[in-house]
Amino acid sequence: MCWRCFSNSNISHPEAPLEALPGASSRRGFLNHWGAGLGLAALVHADAQAQVDVGQSSSMRKLIPAESLEQSARQQYRQTLSEANSKGALAPDDYPQLKRLRAIANRLIPFTSQWNPDARKWKWEVNLIGSKQLNAWCMPGGKIAFYTGILDQLQLNDDEVAMIMGHEMAHALREHARERLAKSKATSMGLSVASQLLGLGQLGDVAANVGTQLLALKYSRDDETEADLVGLEIAARGGFKPEASVQLWKKMLGATGGGKGQPSFLSTHPSGNNRIQELEANLPKVAHLYEQARQYPAGTQLN
Ligand SMILES: [Zn+2]
């Protein structure tokens, strides 16, 4: 869904083949449902008010029922994992990089419902797919995937991974996919998607069709900025260094050649420098959240 956030045609491709992961054949379960109880013990001790200013979510998104969209996302997520699994490219639960991703998610999830109360009911999942793609996404309902390409090519530290994960979570929390689909109702594709989600289309593969389109969805520049800032705040509350957001995008720009020769990338994103400036301007707003999180990690009991 969010490959455009990070993709670059020089070093990755959305259809890049899946790559077998060493040890992936030992995977026993298909999905790891570990959302239940996750982070419930976390104590939200920091300033409960949102610190970054991104305004209200678009009310237009309500034209698309959230439940139907999340059902389609779940189906597409399972299909994506199943395909990866059949190629030995789905990381098993004990795969070190996957354990690392899930540990980072555990620190972010307690701070997500502030941005969308429905997220309390989501069954968050995080999986790792073997692929050279510089890619990561979070589907509606909290279904996250990282590709090994983005971890390996950018040599991301935990703070930088948290910034990407927060960014992707923010797209789901702010329901950008739902909003995009609602706004595209005027187009034939949008109409068919909307009619499917509203139960007017054919039964059967309807959910799968919508899911496929979820993966190709293009976000707006405003969506990207919003995801950057909301993700920054969630990561800071989780105890991840806010400055890593700037480092991350510098790395990303380095990997994508500074935007030169990247018209498709630039057409769908705020330019790298603007993005970095926007993040830098917001660092002071979240600095105290990071300091508090470092002082009192989630789960700490205060009296
Ligand atoms: Zn994005």
Boltz pocket constraint, residues with backbone or C-beta under 6 A from the ligand:
constraints:
  - pocket:
      binder: B
      contacts: [[A, 2], [A, 5], [A, 167], [A, 171], [A, 219], [A, 223], [A, 224], [A, 227]]
      max_distance: 6.0
